[in-house]
Amino acid sequence: MTTPSGKPGPSGATAGTFIVSAVLIFALLGLGVGSLLGSAAAGGVAGTMVGFATGIALVIVRFKDY
């Protein structure tokens, strides 16, 4: 589905991919930083929460015109 502006329309798969990708990237970053600071589990949890918030923000910014 395309919109009159030529951009593809919103897709649940695209939104889900943004969220999952952000969660995975930030969880891995959190694990790395946490392991350097001595608590990998806490870093992974913090990274997961930041990643989820970032993924939601990416979806809102990407699909705000729809």
C-alpha positions as CSV (number, residue, x, y, z in Angstrom):
1,M,0.0,0.0,0.0
2,T,1.4,3.4,-0.9
3,T,0.1,6.8,0.0
4,P,-0.4,9.7,-2.4
5,S,3.0,11.2,-1.2
6,G,4.7,8.0,-2.5
7,K,5.9,6.8,0.9
8,P,4.8,3.3,1.9
9,G,1.9,3.2,4.4
10,P,2.2,2.2,8.0
11,S,2.8,-1.4,8.7
12,G,2.6,-3.4,11.9
13,A,5.6,-5.5,10.8
14,T,7.7,-2.4,10.3
15,A,6.7,-0.9,13.7
16,G,7.5,-4.2,15.4
17,T,10.8,-4.4,13.7
18,F,11.8,-0.9,14.9
19,I,10.8,-1.8,18.5
20,V,12.5,-5.2,18.6
21,S,15.7,-3.9,16.9
22,A,16.0,-1.0,19.4
23,V,15.4,-3.4,22.3
24,L,18.1,-5.8,21.1
25,I,20.7,-3.1,20.3
26,F,20.2,-1.3,23.7
27,A,20.1,-4.6,25.7
28,L,23.4,-5.6,24.2
29,L,24.9,-2.2,24.8
30,G,23.6,-2.4,28.4
31,L,25.1,-5.8,28.9
32,G,28.4,-4.6,27.6
33,V,28.5,-1.5,29.8
34,G,27.1,-3.4,32.8
35,S,29.8,-6.1,32.5
36,L,32.5,-3.4,32.4
37,L,31.0,-1.9,35.6
38,G,30.5,-5.2,37.3
39,S,26.8,-6.0,36.9
40,A,25.9,-7.3,33.5
41,A,22.3,-8.2,34.5
42,A,21.5,-4.7,35.7
43,G,23.0,-3.2,32.6
44,G,21.0,-5.6,30.4
45,V,17.8,-4.7,32.2
46,A,18.5,-1.0,32.0
47,G,19.4,-1.3,28.3
48,T,16.2,-3.2,27.6
49,M,14.0,-0.5,29.2
50,V,15.9,2.2,27.3
51,G,15.6,0.2,24.1
52,F,11.8,-0.2,24.5
53,A,11.3,3.5,25.1
54,T,13.5,4.3,22.1
55,G,11.7,1.8,19.9
56,I,8.3,3.4,20.8
57,A,9.7,6.8,20.1
58,L,11.0,5.7,16.7
59,V,7.6,4.3,15.8
60,I,5.9,7.5,16.8
61,V,8.3,9.7,14.8
62,R,8.1,7.4,11.8
63,F,4.4,7.1,11.6
64,K,3.2,10.4,13.1
65,D,1.8,11.5,9.7
66,Y,-0.6,8.5,9.5
